[in-house]
Amino acid sequence: MLTSKQRSDLRSQANTMEVTLMVGKGGVSESLISQAELLLESHELVKGRVLESAMMTAREVSDAICEQTGADGVSCVGYTFVIWRKSRKLEEAKKAKEKAAAAQKKKVNPVKAGRQKRKAAARAEKERKAQYFHDEAVKAAIERRKQFYQE
């Protein structure tokens, strides 16, 4: 079920679309349903038109197609109608595109990486020197104690 905000967004997207599904005097037939299934799976949003010879209104056709395909009716104006159904194929393509975009975002800035390496090296050198002077101070203290007790 679509919210009014989603329906409004889909209606605005459908304004610029061309009609891709035509309903003629045969009405809602199996071939029309299979064509609608194919269009919904490849595009998600389908705009259709009912010809005057169909003897059905756009609302009746839209409801019949939605019932058989599991789609949601977006709008019916005059002889045209718009239906929408989430496509698994397009959803997988969007996820793959998002993963690729995330992988590109993880690319390392070479300037920043070099600066981080230099900072890490300087930090390691500072810690090494601090440890060295600590060890030397301990050795000196031990030597002083030995000399103190020897006297």
C-alpha positions in Angstrom: 0.0 0.0 0.0 1.3 3.4 -1.0 1.3 6.5 1.1 -0.1 9.7 -0.3 3.5 11.1 -0.5 4.8 8.1 -2.4 1.7 8.2 -4.7 2.4 11.9 -5.4 6.0 11.3 -6.2 5.1 8.4 -8.6 2.5 10.6 -10.2 5.1 13.3 -10.9 7.5 10.7 -12.4 4.7 9.4 -14.6 3.9 12.8 -16.1 6.9 12.7 -18.4 6.6 9.0 -19.3 5.3 7.7 -22.5 2.3 5.3 -22.6 3.7 1.8 -22.7 0.6 -0.4 -22.1 -2.4 -0.1 -24.5 -5.7 -1.8 -23.7 -7.9 -2.3 -26.7 -11.2 -4.0 -27.5 -9.8 -7.3 -26.1 -10.0 -5.8 -22.6 -7.9 -7.3 -19.8 -6.6 -10.6 -21.3 -3.8 -13.0 -20.4 -1.5 -11.5 -22.9 -2.1 -8.0 -21.5 -1.4 -9.3 -18.0 1.8 -11.0 -19.1 2.9 -7.8 -20.8 2.1 -5.7 -17.7 4.1 -8.2 -15.6 7.0 -7.8 -17.9 6.8 -4.0 -17.8 6.4 -3.9 -14.1 9.4 -6.1 -13.5 11.6 -4.1 -15.9 10.4 -0.5 -15.1 8.4 -0.6 -11.8 6.2 2.2 -13.0 3.9 1.7 -16.0 1.6 4.1 -17.8 -1.2 2.7 -19.7 -4.0 3.9 -21.9 -7.5 2.5 -22.5 -8.8 2.9 -26.1 -12.4 3.8 -26.6 -13.1 0.5 -28.2 -12.3 -1.4 -24.9 -15.7 -0.7 -23.4 -14.1 -0.4 -20.0 -13.0 2.7 -17.9 -9.4 3.3 -17.0 -10.2 2.7 -13.3 -11.7 -0.8 -14.1 -8.7 -1.8 -16.2 -6.3 -0.5 -13.6 -8.1 -2.4 -10.8 -8.2 -5.6 -12.8 -4.5 -5.4 -13.7 -3.5 -4.5 -10.1 -5.5 -7.4 -8.7 -3.9 -9.9 -11.0 -0.3 -8.6 -10.9 -0.1 -7.5 -7.3 0.6 -3.9 -8.3 -0.7 -0.7 -6.8 -2.8 1.8 -8.7 -1.2 5.3 -8.7 -3.6 7.3 -10.7 -6.4 7.3 -13.3 -7.1 10.4 -15.3 -9.4 10.2 -18.4 -8.3 7.2 -20.4 -4.8 6.9 -18.9 -3.8 5.0 -15.8 -0.5 4.5 -13.9 0.4 1.4 -11.9 3.5 0.6 -9.8 5.0 -2.5 -8.3 8.4 -2.9 -6.6 10.7 -4.9 -8.9 13.1 -7.4 -7.4 15.4 -7.1 -10.3 15.7 -3.3 -10.1 16.1 -3.5 -6.3 19.1 -5.9 -6.7 20.6 -3.6 -9.3 20.2 -0.6 -6.9 21.9 -2.6 -4.1 24.7 -3.5 -6.4 25.1 0.1 -7.4 25.1 1.2 -3.8 27.8 -1.3 -2.9 29.9 -0.1 -5.8 29.5 3.5 -4.6 30.4 2.5 -1.1 33.5 0.7 -2.4 34.5 3.9 -4.2 34.0 6.0 -1.1 36.4 3.8 0.7 39.2 4.7 -1.6 42.1 6.2 0.3 43.3 9.8 -0.2 47.1 9.3 -0.8 48.0 12.7 0.9 46.0 11.9 4.0 47.4 8.3 4.1 51.0 9.5 3.8 50.4 12.1 6.6 48.8 9.4 8.8 51.8 7.1 8.2 54.3 9.8 9.1 52.4 10.6 12.3 52.3 6.9 13.2 56.0 6.6 12.6 56.7 9.7 14.6 54.6 8.4 17.5 56.3 5.0 17.4 59.8 6.8 17.4 58.7 8.9 20.4 57.5 5.8 22.3 60.8 4.0 21.4 62.9 6.9 22.7 60.7 7.2 25.8 61.2 3.5 26.5 65.0 3.8 25.9 65.3 6.7 28.3 63.1 4.9 30.9 65.3 1.8 30.6 68.5 3.9 30.9 67.1 5.7 34.0 66.3 2.3 35.6 69.8 1.1 34.9 71.3 4.3 36.3 69.1 3.9 39.5 70.3 0.3 39.9 73.9 1.4 39.5 73.5 4.1 42.1 71.9 1.7 44.6 74.8 -0.8 44.0 77.3 2.0 44.7 75.4 3.2 47.7 75.3 -0.3 49.3 78.9 -1.0 48.5 80.1 2.0 50.4 
